Amino acid sequence: MKLLRTIRLDPSDRFVFEHAAEPGEWAVSGAFRFWDADPDQLAGKARAAFRSGFLGVASFGWSTLVQIVEAKEEDRAAVVETLAGRLVERFGAPDLATARKAAEEEVAFAASLSDHPADTLIAVHRVFEDGAIREAFRTLRPKDGPKPLRAFAFLEVEGEDETPADKVDLLGLVEEKRK
């Protein structure tokens, strides 16, 4: 079986997100973190997490990229238990059994994204449209097979044409930072 782990190719996640995941954490999509948020009202680092973050299960921090890795059944079970515990303590799930069912769904979804060779990287782009959160995923693989992971070494991209066009207001970001 394969699951997702956070990966940090450069230090940018520590600046982009309010709380960055540690490299090597088990990860899930994390879209549920925004179930009660108004995405149009999100700004700065919260907006960055909404738009492009995977959730590290141990820290509840964000990562721009995740890596597909081989996992054992014990790993999957540990991820489910950790996430279920977080759902109880941070989101008020009524009990561990209920939280475990939700965690199972999140981990199953993460596993469904892992239907690529090990070491493939995945990025997410999230938008809010028609009253729902929509996610588009892109895979990044080393050209000509596995190699040591380095920033800027990935040349093959799948799913790029599926990512919605997005505009970045750099001046607005600077103004927001000054506030």
Secondary structure in CASP SS format (residue, H / E / C, confidence):
PFRMAT SS
TARGET T0000
AUTHOR 0000-0000-0000
METHOD secondary structure of the structure
MODEL  1
M C 1.00
K E 1.00
L E 1.00
L E 1.00
R E 1.00
T E 1.00
I E 1.00
R C 1.00
L C 1.00
D C 1.00
P C 1.00
S C 1.00
D H 1.00
R H 1.00
F H 1.00
V H 1.00
F C 1.00
E C 1.00
H C 1.00
A E 1.00
A C 1.00
E C 1.00
P C 1.00
G C 1.00
E C 1.00
W E 1.00
A E 1.00
V E 1.00
S C 1.00
G C 1.00
A H 1.00
F H 1.00
R H 1.00
F H 1.00
W C 1.00
D C 1.00
A C 1.00
D C 1.00
P H 1.00
D H 1.00
Q H 1.00
L C 1.00
A C 1.00
G H 1.00
K H 1.00
A H 1.00
R H 1.00
A H 1.00
A H 1.00
F H 1.00
R H 1.00
S H 1.00
G C 1.00
F E 1.00
L E 1.00
G E 1.00
V C 1.00
A C 1.00
S C 1.00
F C 1.00
G C 1.00
W E 1.00
S E 1.00
T C 1.00
L E 1.00
V E 1.00
Q E 1.00
I E 1.00
V E 1.00
E E 1.00
A C 1.00
K C 1.00
E H 1.00
E H 1.00
D H 1.00
R H 1.00
A H 1.00
A H 1.00
V H 1.00
V H 1.00
E H 1.00
T H 1.00
L H 1.00
A H 1.00
G H 1.00
R H 1.00
L H 1.00
V H 1.00
E H 1.00
R H 1.00
F H 1.00
G C 1.00
A C 1.00
P C 1.00
D C 1.00
L H 1.00
A H 1.00
T H 1.00
A H 1.00
R H 1.00
K H 1.00
A H 1.00
A H 1.00
E H 1.00
E H 1.00
E H 1.00
V H 1.00
A H 1.00
F H 1.00
A H 1.00
A H 1.00
S H 1.00
L C 1.00
S C 1.00
D C 1.00
H C 1.00
P C 1.00
A C 1.00
D C 1.00
T C 1.00
L E 1.00
I E 1.00
A E 1.00
V E 1.00
H E 1.00
R E 1.00
V E 1.00
F E 1.00
E E 1.00
D C 1.00
G C 1.00
A E 1.00
I E 1.00
R E 1.00
E E 1.00
A E 1.00
F E 1.00
R E 1.00
T E 1.00
L E 1.00
R E 1.00
P E 1.00
K C 1.00
D C 1.00
G C 1.00
P C 1.00
K C 1.00
P C 1.00
L C 1.00
R C 1.00
A C 1.00
F C 1.00
A C 1.00
F E 1.00
L E 1.00
E E 1.00
V E 1.00
E E 1.00
G C 1.00
E H 1.00
D H 1.00
E H 1.00
T C 1.00
P C 1.00
A C 1.00
D C 1.00
K C 1.00
V C 1.00
D C 1.00
L H 1.00
L H 1.00
G H 1.00
L H 1.00
V H 1.00
E H 1.00
E H 1.00
K H 1.00
R H 1.00
K C 1.00
END
